[in-house]
Amino acid sequence: MISSCVFGESVRWNGTERTDKEIKQWAEQNNIKLVPVCPENELFGTPRRPIRLMQDGENVLAIMGERDVYQSLEKKSCEIAQRHLDAVGFIGMANSPSCGLAVGVKKRGSTMKASMHRALECPTTEISSMRSDTNRELFLRRIKKYAQEKQSAEDRK
């Protein structure tokens, strides 16, 4: 799976995309089918107000306008993960409140994994990490290993 905006769909909060043509070529060369997903677009459509993560005591909030949509993002990400149980990897969008691997959280002083990365069991990364040959090769090894382990587990059933 891949963030829809990185795949080339205009689903970011402001109706833009962040197409990465190199990742599409890499996937094609490695016989990987990219499936675009976007929890935010599925929930709220496009365009929409931007979402900011913020620490509030023990809780993290996902503020969109005046409301907290954190639980909605969590639930939708889990729903997407359940729809794609055959996924062997996920490439997210840096800084995205739903698809970022290390998203800043105001008043926290640190980052956290966004909901898509937490919802998936398969290897995950961000598109910014996939820009080097070394990192693409490492991710490819991780997803191949995961696919083999998953297949072995199914064969044992």
N, C-alpha and C positions, 0 to 999 in steps of 0.2 A: 504494500500500500504506500501511497505518497500523498502529501498534502495537496489538495486540489489546486491551490494557487501556484504551487511549484510545477504542477503538471501543465498549467497553462489556462486554467479556468479563472474567470474574473469573479472570484468569490471573496476576496479580502473585504474588510469592513467598508472600504470606500469604493468597491467595485473594480479594483485593479487585480492584476495577477503578478506572479514572480516566476515566470517560465524559466526553466533550466533545461535548455536543449541538450546539453552535454549528458545530463543524467538519463534522458530518454535514449540517447545513442548508446550509453553504457548498458542500460537495461536491455536494449535490443541485442547488442553484441553478446550478452550473457544469458540470453533466452529467459529474461525476467519480464513478466507481465506487470505493468504498473497499474494499480487501481486507485484512482483519486478519491479522497474522502475529505470532508470538512464538517466537523460537528457544528461549528458556529453557523455556517450557511444553512445546514439542515434545520437548525433550531430557529434562527431569526431571519433568514433570507439575506439578500444583498441588494442595496447597501444597508448598513446597520450602524449603530453607534459603536465606537471602539470599546473593548473590554480591557480593564486594568485589574491585575491581581493585587490584593492588599491584605496584609496581616491585620487581624483584629483580635487581640488577645490570643487565645489558642487556635482560632479559626482563620482560614484563608477565605477571603471573599473575592468574587469576580464581579466587579462593578461595571455595569453597562447602563450609562445614564444615571438614574436614581435607584436602580434595583440590583440586587445580588443574584447572579445567574450561575453561581458556582455548582450547585447541586444539579442543575439542568445540564451543564457541560459534562459533569462526571457521568451522569446517567446516559447521555447521548453517546459519549465516547465508549462506554461499556456496551451499549447497543450496537455500535459500529463494529467493535471487536467481535461480538457474537455473530454478526452477519458474515464476518470474514475469518472464520476459524481455520481456513486453509492458508492464511497469510504466513509468510516466512520472514517478513521484515517490514519496517515502516520508516519512511524518510519524512521527517517533519520540517516545518518552517521555523527558523530561529526567531525567538522572542514572541511567538504566537502564544496566547493564553490557553489555547487548546492543543497545539501541535508542537510547541517548543520543547526542546530537551532540557534547557536551563533557562527558565523564564524568571525575570526579576519580579520580586514581590515587594511592593512599597511597605515601609515600616517593619520590614523583616530583617534587612541587612544581609540577605542571601537569596539564592535562586532556588527553584524547585522544578521538578519534571511536571509538564502539563498533562492534562487528563488522558490524551491519547497514548502517551508513553507509559503511563501507569496502568492503563486498561489492557495493554497487550502483553502477552507472554513472549512473543518473538523478539528478536533483536531490533533495536530502534536507534536512529541517529537523526541528525539534522542535515539539511542540504548544504549548509555552510561547511560542514565537515567532509562532505563528499566531493569537494572541489579539487582534492589532490589524488593522484594516482594511488599513493600509498593507502590513504584512508578508504578509497573505493575498494581496493583489494582486501583490506581488513574486513570491511563490512560484507563483502562477497563471501569471504571465508566464514564469517559468523552466521550468515543466513544459510549457507550450504550445510554447515554443521548442525544448525537447528533443524533443518529439513530432514537430514539423515536421522537425527535422534528422534524426531517426531515419527518418521516412517518406521523406525525400529520398534518404538513403543506400540504403534498400531499393529505391526506384524506379530508382536507378542500376545496380543489380545485374542 
